[in-house]
Amino acid sequence: MEYFFAPRALKQLQKFPHNVQVRIITKLDFFCATDSPLFFAESLIQSDLGHYRFRIGDYRVIFDLVKEGLDILYVGHRKDIYR
C-alpha cells in the first residue's frame, strides 16, 4: 500500500527536525508494508479532520483510506494536531 501527502501535510512535516521527519516516514513505510495498516490505526470520533490516525511517539498522522492507499491529511505534535 502506498501513502500520499496532501500539500498541507507535507508542509507540516517539513517544519519538523530532520530526525523527527525520518522517524515519521520510517513508521509510515512500516505500517504500509504490512497486510493491514489499519491494525495500527485508531478511528477518530470527529471525522472533520480525517477518519484515522497513527500515533508515532508524540506525533500524530491523520489520514483517510482511499482506493490508491493512504491520503495523509495532517501531521503534527499531539498537543496541537486536534485544535
Secondary structure, DSSP 4 states (H G I P E B T S, - for coil): -EEEE-HHHHHHHHTS-HHHHHHHHHHHHHHHHSS-GGGG-EE-SSTTT-SEEEEETTEEEEEEEETTEEEEEEEEETTTTT-
